[in-house]
């Protein structure tokens, strides 16, 4: 066998070795290329699907952003055209979308108005945080007409749950103060004619060794009966947690 023959054999073996070494990298980049292509296609189809869903639901034009990451998940956000501060999330579970547009509406349009109106209620103004919660699952199949603008606070087409949250500064829970705050919030909702479903509250009491979380849920039809500490306690739940 000639020297040329052995050089050819060595060259073939070297080429095979290089190929075998490169196969994992080639597979990885091929998979990454395919995944990237699938992500682009999924982003386009999801963006179109969500935009059509939102525009049909609210009678508004929306800008939709979709970020598909293979093996990680999909992030979807949207906002009405020319109102990027109203950005909200859209979640997808199986084949069902849930949007959080009313959360963006509340934060940008209604919350500042509520905060301004609370200035006339000394038991609430600056002493508690007021939040609103919407039943997004119940709103999935609802339709609204916002073509001519967003409704005023008193004309909200859905009734949110309102929640008070604050910290208690006493060494022991003072339910009289909690009751007064709850009654003031009920009066506020009624006086200001704000649609509402129920009233919730979460007050935190901190001691040297423990946290005490006093939570309440008052259905709307129980508002009139909230006249005493005993009535308040029927809606009370207490959660205790030791400090680390």
N, C-alpha and C positions, 0 to 999 in steps of 0.2 A: 504494500500500500504506500502510495506516494505521500509526500509532505502536503501536497495540495489537498488530498483527500482528508487528511486529519484536520487541516485548517478549516475545511468546509464543515466537518462534523462539529468542531469546537464552536464555529460561528452559529450553526443551527441550535446547538444546546444553549449558547449564550442568549440567542434570540428568544428561545422558549422560556428561559429563566426570567428574562426581562418582562415577557408577556405575562407570566404567572404572577410576578411581583406587581405588575400594573393592574391586573384584573380587579382587585378590590377597589382601587381608586377609580377605574373606569366605570365599575358598577355604581359606585357612590355618585359620581358626577352624572351618570346617565339617569339614575333615580332622581337626583336633584333637578335635572333638566325636565324630566317628565312631571315631577311634582309641581315645579314652577309653572309649567304649561297648564296643568289642571287647576292650579290656584287662580290663574288669570281668567280662565273660562268660568270657574265658579264665582269669582268676584263679579264678573260682568252679569251673569244670570241672576245672582242674588241681588245685586244693586237694582236691576230692572224690576225684579219681583217685589222688592220692598218698596220701591218708589211708587209703583202702581197701587200697591196695597194702601199706603199712606195717603196718596192723593185721592183715592176713592173714599177712604174713611173720613177725611177731614175737608175735602174739597179745597185743597191747597197744593201748591207746587213745592216739592221738597228736594233738597240736595242730600244724597245718600253716599256715605263712605263705607266701604267694606274691606276688611283686612283678613284674608284667609291664610292660615298657617297650618300646613299639613301636619297631622299628628298632634297639634296643639289646640286648635279651635278657630272659630270665626268671630271677629269683632265687627259689630254693625252700629253705626251712629248716623243720625240724620238731623236736619234742621230746616225750617221753612226758608225758602229763598229770601236772601237779603236780611235774614235774622239769625246770624251764626251764633249769637249769644243764647239762643233757644235750643242749643244742641242737646239731644237726648239719645239714650241707648235703645236698641231694638234687640231683643233676645229671641233665639230660635230654639225650640225644643221639638225634636222630631220634625213634623211638617207644619208646626204652628208658630206664628210670630206673636210676640207680645211687645208693644211699644210703650214708652214712658214719656209720651209727649205732654201729658197733663202735669207731670212733675216739673218739666221745663217751664210750662205756662205759669205754674204756681210760683216758682222761684223768681222768675223775671217780671211777671206782671202783678200777681196778687199778693205775694208776701210783702213787698215794700208798701203796698196800700194798707194791708192789715197792720203792719208795724206802725204806720202813721196814725191809724185810727186808735190804736191801743194807748196812745198818749192821753186819752181822756179817761183811762181806767187805771187809777193809781195802784191797785193791787196786782196788776199785770205788767204795767209799763216798766221795762227794764229789769224785772224781777224773775221772769220766766221766758223760756224760748217757746215759740208757737210753731208747730209743724202741721202739715196736712198730708194725709195719706189717701191714695186712690186705689180702688179695687181694679187693678189693671186686667185681671183675668175676666172680670165681668164686662169690661169695656171692649174686649177683643172684637166682637161682632157689631158694636154700636157704630153709628155713622153721625157725623156732625158737619155743619155747614159754616166754615170759617172764612169763606171767600171774601166777605166784606169786612173782616176784622175779628179779633177775639172778643168774646163776651165780657161784659163788666162783671165785677165780683159778685154782685147780687143776682146776676143772671147766669151763674154757672150751670151748665146743662147736666152736671153730675154732682152728687153730694159727697164730699170727702169726709174722712174721719179727722178730727182735730186732736192734737196731742200737746199737752203742756209738759215741760221738763224743767227741772231746777234742782238746786241743792238746798238742803236744810242746814241752818247754821246753829241750831240748838243742840244740846247734849242728848235730848230725847225728842222723839217725834211730836210735833205740835199739829195735831189733826185739825184744830180750829183754824190755823192759818191755811192748811191745805184745803179745807172746806170753803173758806172765803175765796181762795183763788179759783176753785172750781165753779163756785156760784158766780163769780165775776166773769169768768169765761162764758158761761151759759148766758148771762145777761148780755155780754158783748155780742155773741152770735145772734141772739134774738133781736137786740136793739138795732144792729147793723144789717139785719135781714140777710145774713150770709147762709147759703145752703150748707147743711151739715148732716152727717149720718149718726155720729155719736161723738162723745168726748172721752179722751184717754189722758192719762197723766203718769209721769214717772218722776218721783222725787227721791233723791239720794241723801241719806244721812251717814256721815262718816264719823266713826269713833276711833279711839286709839288702836283698837285691834280688829275692828270689823267695818264692813260696809253693809248698810241696810237699804234695800231698794223697795220703795213703796209704790206699787203700780195699781192703776184704777182704769176700768172701762165702764162708762156710764152710757147706756143706750138712750137714745133721744126720748123715748117714752117714759124714762125714769127721771128726767130732768126736774119735773115739778116736785118729786118726792125727796129730792136731795136737800133737806132742810135741817139735818142734824148730824152729829158725829156718828150716831148709831146707824143712820142711813148710809153715810159714807163708808163705814166699815163693812157693810154688806157687799160692797164692790171692791174691797181691798185685797190685794195679794202681796205678801212680803217674801222677799228673797234675801237671804243672808249670805255673805261671803267674807271669809277671813282674809285679812291683809297678808300679802306674801312676806 
